[in-house]
Amino acid sequence: MSSKRKIGSNIVPLTGAAALLSLAVGLAISVINNRRKSKKKDLPGCTFRVNLLASEILKLADRIIAKSKEVHDAVASIPLDKVTYKNAISPLAELEAQQFPLVQSCVVPKLVSTSDKVRKASAEAEKKIDAYVSSCSKREDVYRVVKSFAAKGEWMGPEAKRYVQCLIRDFERNGLNLTATKREEVQRLRAQIDELSLQYVQNLNDDSTSLLFRENELAGLPTEFLKTLEKVENGMFKVTLKSHHVAAVLELCKIGKTRRLVAMSYGKRCAKVNLSVLEDLVQVRHRFARLLGYSNYADYALNLRMAKTSSKVLEFLEDISSSLSDLANKELAVLKELKKQEEGELPFGVEDLLYYVKKVEQQEFNLDFGALKQYFPVNLVLSGIFKIFQDLFGLRLEEIVDADVWDCDVRVFSVFDLSSGELLGYFYLDMYTREGKYGQTCVVALQNGSVAFNGARQIPVALLISQLQKDSSGVPGLLRFSEVVSLFHEFGHVVQHLCNRAAFARFSGLRVDPDFVEIPAQVLENWCYESFSLKLISGFHQDITKPIKDEICKSLKQWRYSFSALKLKQEVLYCLFDQIIHSAENVDIVELFKHLHPKVMLGLPMLEGTNPASCFPRCAIGYEAACYSRIWSEVFAADIFTSKFGDGLLNQYVGMQFRNKVLAPGGAKDPVEILSDFLGREPSIQTFISNKIECSL
């Protein structure tokens, strides 16, 4: 935008029915227009295919592989002295852009199809495509051609240079710059890593340990929960060590001995077997990383991430921990005093944290989350979210009623730039739980945005999968507050995907630095805790003109920050452990936790006989050397929100800056550069720390 006028300050906030009516009128007009214009079910510019039969999915997978092989073979056949951008790099980039929506047409039905046969075919196709993609990443002939082009230095621009560098990096992370013998060793070690990781997790999944308690030993737990427990001899209740049982006991049980026994047993799971597995796993990871030219596994893992080095991660975690120590000590003192009042002089332990935090929150905040749910009807929340995102980012949403979908509840929207009318992309909304559907809330890219060699632009398409429930009559129901926050977060990812303007599909939408990908969505979660926006998305279900009250809005914000320093220190403890074992060799894993625990947790010792290293799956698979990333995202999201949006939640000038400077580049620019450009300085942890302290009890 050319003007720096604060457009957001002139927007009249609409609450309850007004917000719903505003969106309903707009959608009704677009529905009428769409019906008048066309009955076509295809989305112009979208090559993602809906409702393929099982046989069509398998045939499409074969065609995808055949076409990819044809292009890779053609690139591999180019004489090294004849390599150009047009004959080597452009075909690979365009193949990636063209095939991604076709690949997703094969693999997404596994998540959403109503047909078991189709879901099975989709899973089979995914295995076949994954195996082929893995083989492509090991093609030395293609690597030589790409490397030859890079050596010429004939770049088409900074994004093209970044793309070529990513191609080379991916090949070399598979060992293609090594001798044949070393490449074989890389693959052998990778297979060993996969085997050990899965073994660690499987051991935890197979653990069937349970504890028996009398009813009076479970005092404080709701009758509804007790009814779910198996009853054995003498009327004893069986409590398993599965997370939903453990969390309920630690949060609600009044009996300190019970909490301690459950916490100790939970921390002893797979103690001997998984300790041995983790020690072997970490050693193999270090060998794997050294073979690829890295000093340790953490440096290998962080090379792809915003943090870059293990030393920077350790400094970040230690700064966060030390900056919050004073606040955490105050929080701990409150909990210790409460335990003294309730249980006498018994020492306070880590097993008491959840119970007494819950108790203080119940005493301090006027929050009944069951009652609060009545103020969040699904359709009203959606209308409010749509209004906020449209006003903030200069967008216009239109529902497409005749689009082809896989279930009658799925909705499809086109998204336009409000100023120019340009179609930015589409998104599918699959909100409600059903049999066979993927069980988590997430956003899936169906088509990535990109620009072809001839200048034609491919528009992005996204799918938001949620697990909301309808009421007994099949009508969309009411949302828990946690579901409202989750929806805001996921719509942040939708906007992140659709507003991307990267030229290469490789850098489109959600294909960004793993440390960066959650930052935009976490920024947008903040709107769920501000009175202005809470009133836009809420209304009593029997009279939606009545939004939630100001005191509830205030309590929600206070509740968000309650005991946040102590909670964060617990997370930092595990992140430090993960980072240290993956950045140094020959670490005594048991002694490391014994050393870190009292240091980080303000003198609270580990529970006797427990071994957290044996039951910490995040460091075994999925987040190894990267457990810090969630905190990293939260810290820099807080910096962005407070620094830029704190004075105007619907300031469209700032919203458009965020859209153009943070969302538009995608993975085409360095994330630190992106955030520094938007903030006008390098991102800092100080805003995050200040927020915690100012909003604390």
PyMOL commands that set and color helices and strands:
alter all, ss='L'
color gray80, all
select helices_A, chain A and resi 7-10+16-37+54-76+80-82+85-107+109-112+116-136+140-152+158-172+180-206+215-218+223-228+233-235+243-252+256-267+271-291+297-302+310-323+325-343+350-364+369-375+378-393+481-498+505-507+519-529+531-536+550-561+564-583+589-600+612-615+617-619+629-645+652-663+666-668+671-679+686-694
alter helices_A, ss='H'
color red, helices_A
select strands_A, chain A and resi 210-213+230-231+237-240+395-399+411-417+423-432+442-447+450-451+457-458+461-468
alter strands_A, ss='S'
color yellow, strands_A
deselect
rebuild
show_as cartoon
